[in-house]
């Protein structure tokens, strides 16, 4: 099976029954309490129903029974599945999802029965062995370097940028982020840096090219490794950068510095202690690490970690976004590392995602020319839109953590 053929997992059919009827009543009651905005549901027959108060956001529904069935039987994961299946759309998907995010906490508090219905399918929290970890990474990152070249800026950086002004080019904001990590590591030409999850090599190229450090980058994606090595050769930095296809849990060595940029979200909760134990083992005494991580607010952590997640199912298999509290607990239990500094950069991610989604839509013809179909396009559109909405409402955060050994 080709990369394109396996890009998106099959969506289960919409099922109904008694649960559907119960969900309709509960959902109608919950939507009536919407605040800070109005949901305008435009039905297939052209009629409209409105819920809430304030600025309107429109949901154009093409298949109401299927949408309701998915919400009833699949909970919040069904909203994304219904979008993938073209059962609904919106002139402003991000704005609509922002409205739902802003009301999610209040809805859970007001309607505990609805919350129980939505959690009827708990998240499978599997331990990731070495083979499963490799397969999960390849599922997303081996979609094709050509696809990511279309989406990303010239640095090929697939993580939150840091902007100084709204009209700043994305490439400049990404370079600022990479330098920010290097500066927090206090890099010098004397340092040997291990990067866990090196992507297509943007941090390694910055650390070696601008700061003179030696870098060993780890990845489980053959496609990423191939392109990263090409870029290292083009930059003439083969003597300072080594790209290794290896799991951090089996890697051996001693490094003065360690970086990991938005990799820890991919490993799953049960691997958090293993991650910090490896950092502790690989860092020399007096060493320093900078870990950039997407986070769930602590007060939502327990509910989130037990609930089914659309992105884990269709975009990043095996992922689980941590909370800061969960990371600190795992670090304390499994390592001698101490947390020296925390910087929140999450609001920058909303703008980063907006840029990626805009580029994705501008280059849809090129995406389809690579062999990706409408189902894939809807999946990635919802992925990028839902993440942007999450960061805009601060339901998602992003932080740079400085750790010392």
N, C-alpha and C positions, 0 to 999 in steps of 0.2 A: 504494500500500500504506500502510495506516495505521501509526501509531507502535506500537500494540499488536500488530499482525500481524507486525511485524519484530523483536519484542523479543528473541528468542533464535534463534541460528543452528541449523540442522538438525544433529542428531546422526547421524554415520555409522552404518550397521548394524554389529553385532558380527560379526566374521569369525573363523574358527578355522583348523584345519589343523595342520601340523607345529609351527609356532611356538607354538600353544596347548599342545600336549603338553609341549614343552620348558619353557614358562613355568610350567606346573603343578608340575613337579618343582622348578624353581628357587624359585618362590614358597613352596612347602611347606618347603623347606630354610631359606629366609630367615625365615619366620614362626616356625620352631622356635627361633630365637635371640632372640626378643623379650625385652626386659628392662624393668623398671619397670612392668610391667602384663601382664595376660593378655587376649588376643583370644579371645572366645568367638564362634565362627562357628555360628550357628543355621541349619541347612540347610532347604530347602523341605519335606523329609519329617519335620521335627521333631527330627531328631538334631542333636547338637552336636559340634564339634571345638574343642579348646582349644590355644592356642599361647602360650608364654611363661610368666611367673610374676608374681605380684603382683595388685593390684586389677583386677577384670575389667571389660572393655568389650565390649559385645555388638554384633555385626553380624548383623542379621536379613536373610537372603538369600532373595529371592523367585525369582531366576533365576540359578542357579549357572553353567550353561554360558555364558550371555551375559556375566556378570561376568568369568569367566576369560578369555573371548575378548577382551574389551575390554582387560583388563590385559596380555594377551599381545601384542596388536597395536597398542595405543595407549599402553602404558606408564602413567605416573602420570596422564596426562590422562584415561585410561580410567576411573579410579576416580570422578572427577567425572561423566563421561558416564554411567556406570552408575547413579549416584545420580539424575541427571536423568531417566533412563529408568525409574525406580522399580524397579530390579533389586535394590536393597538399601536398608536404612535402619538406624537405631539409636535406642534410647531416649535416647542422649546422643551426638549427632553430634560435638559439639565435643570431648568427652572421648576418643572413639574416634580422632579425627584428631590430638589431642594425643599419644596413644600412638604413632601412626605417625610423627609429626614427631620425637618423642624418639628413635626408633630408626632414623631414616633415615640418619644419618651412619654409624652402626655397620654398617648393612646394606650400604651401598656399599663400605665397607672390607672386610667379610667376603665379599661376593659380587660381585666385579667383573664376572663374566659376566652376572649379573642386571642390573647397572647398564647394561651395553652393550645388552642387550635392550630395556630401558626407554627408551634414548636412540636407538632405531632410527629415530625420526622427529624430526630436528633442528628447532629453532625457526626459522621464517622471520624473519630480522632485516632487514626492509625499511627503506629510507630513506623517511621520511615527507615527501612533498611537501606543498604548501599545500592542495591539494584532498583528498588522503588524510587529512591531519590533521583537516580540518574534518569529513569523513565519520566518522572514528573518534570524535571528540568527540560528534557528534550521535547516534551509535548508542547511547551510554550516557546522556548528559545530556538528550537530548530524548525520553526515555521518557515524560515528562509531569511537569509541575510538581506535579500532584495526587498522583502516586505519592510524590514526595520529601517533600511536605508531610505525608503519612501517616507516613513513616519518621523524619523528622528533628525536632529541637526547634524552638521558635519562632524561633531565630536563623537557621534554614535553613543550618547549617554542616555540611558534608560532609567532615570531616577529624577528626583525633584531638583529643579534648578533654584538659584537664588537671584532674584531680580532687585535692581536698585531703582528702576523706573518702569512704568507700565509699557512704554513703547520700546524697551530694550530688546535687541535681537536675542533669540533663545540661545544661540551659540555662546554669546557673551555671558549670559546668566549661568549656563552650564559650566563654563570655564571658571567662573567665580566660585561656584560650589566645589569644584575639584580642588581649586587652590585653598579654599577654606578648610577642607579636610587635611591637606598637606600642612597648612599652617598650624592646625590644632595638634598634628603629630609632631610639630617642630622639626620637620625633616631637614637633614643635611646630607652632603655626599658621603658621610660616614655610615649612613643608615642602610640596612637591608630590610625592606618592607615586604610583609606577606599580605596579599589582598585575597580575601575569601569571597569568591564570586566576582571575578574580574570583568565579566561582560565582554565587550568588544575592545577593551584595553584603554579606555579613555583616562582612567585614573593612573594607570601604569605609565602611560605616555607623559602625563603631566608630572608625576613624581620623579621620573627619570630624566625627562627632557628639560624641565624647568628648575628642578631642585637637585639634580645630580645623584639621586638615590638609586640603589639597586632594588629591583622589584621582582618578586615571584608571584604570579597571578594564578589562582586556582579557578577552574570552571568544570562543570560536568557536561557542557554542551559542545559537541564536536564542531558544530557550525560556528559558534562563537570563537572557539579556539583557533579555527582556521583563519577567520578574518582578523582576529587580534594579532596573530603571528604575522600576517601579511602587513598589517599597519606598523608593527614594530620594525619589520625589515625596511619598509618605505621610509621610516623615520631614522634609520641607521642606528637603532638602539639595541641590536641583538646582544651586545656585550653587557647590557645593564638590565634587560627585561627577559624573563623566562615565563612562558605560558604553559601551565601544566594541567592536563585533564585528570584531576584527582579529587576525591572527597576530602574535606577538611579533617574528617575523623581519622583518616589513615595517613595523612601527610606527616612527615617528620622533618624537623629542622629547628633552628633557633633564630629568632628575628628580634631586632631592636624595636621595630614598629609593626603594627598590624592595622589594616583597614578593611572594612566590610560595609558596602553601601547598598542598603535595601536588599540584602540577601536573607537575613534571619527570618523574614516573613514566610519564606518558602519551605522551612524545614519542619514545621508542626510543633505543637506545644511540648510533646514528649522529648524533643531533641534540644530544647533550650539549655538544660544542664550540660548536655554533651558539647554544645557549641562553646559555652563559657569555659568548660574544662579544657577543650582544645586550645582556646585562646591563652589560657593560663599556661598550658604545657609548651606552646610554641613561642611565647614571648619570653625574652631574656629578663632576668631581674633588672628592675628599673625601666623596663619597657613601657610603651604607651600604645593604646589602641584608640581608634575613632570608629564608632559603629553608627551608621545612619540607618534609622529604622522607622518604618510606618508604624503607628501605634493606634490602639483603641483606648479611649479614656478609661481610667481604672474603674469608674462606677458602672461601665457597660461590659466589662471584661467577662464576668461570670456568665451573663446571659448570652453574649456573643459566642463564647467558646463552646457552648452547648447547642447552638442553633445552626440549622442548615444554612449554607452560604452559596449564593449563585456563582460568585467568582471562583471559589474553590472547585465547583463542579464543572465549569465550562471554560475557565481561562487559565488558572494556576492550580492544577491538581496538587493536593497535599499541603496547600498554604494555610496558615492561620496567623492573622495579625496579632502580635502580642500587645499587652499593656505595659507601661513602664514598671508598674508594681510587679508584674509577672517576671519581667526581665531581671529586676533587682533581686527578687527572691531566688531565681535560678542561679544568678551570678554569685550570690552569697552562699548558696548551698554547695556549689560545684567548683568554686575557684577562690583564689586569693586576690582577685582583682578588686579595685575600689573605684567608685564613680566619682570623677573629679569635676565634671562639668556637663551641663545639659543645655542645649540650645534648640528652641522650637522654631522650625522653618516651614510648618505645614501650609500656611496660607499661600506660600509660593507654589505649592503643588497644584492648587486649583488653576493658576495661570499656566503652569507647565502643561497640564492636561488639556486645557483649552487650546493651547497651541498645537498639541499633537492631534487632537480631534479635528481641528480646522484643517490641518495638513492632510489628514486621512480623507476628509470629504473632498478636498481640492484634487486629490490624486486617486479618486475612486476608479477612474478608467484604467490607471496603471495597476491598481490593486487587482482588478478583475482580469487584466491582461496576464497577470501572473498565475491565474487559475482559481482565484478565490471567488466563491459564489455569493449570492445575495444573503444566504443564511449566515455565512461568515461575516459579511459586512454588518448585518444587524447585530450579531453577537459582539463584535468589537465596538460598534457604535454605542451599545448599551454599557459595555465595560468602561469605556472612556468617559461617557456621560455620568454614570453613577459614581465613579471615583471623583470626578470633578465636583459633583454635588456634595459628596461626603466631606471633602476638604473645605468647600466653601462654608458649610454649616458647622465645621469643626467636629463632626461626628468621627472624622479621621484626623490624625495628627501626623507630623513627621518631625523627628528630632535627630540631632547629632549628639552622641554620647561620647565623652572622653573618659577612657578607663586607664588606670595605672596599675602596674604590676610591681 
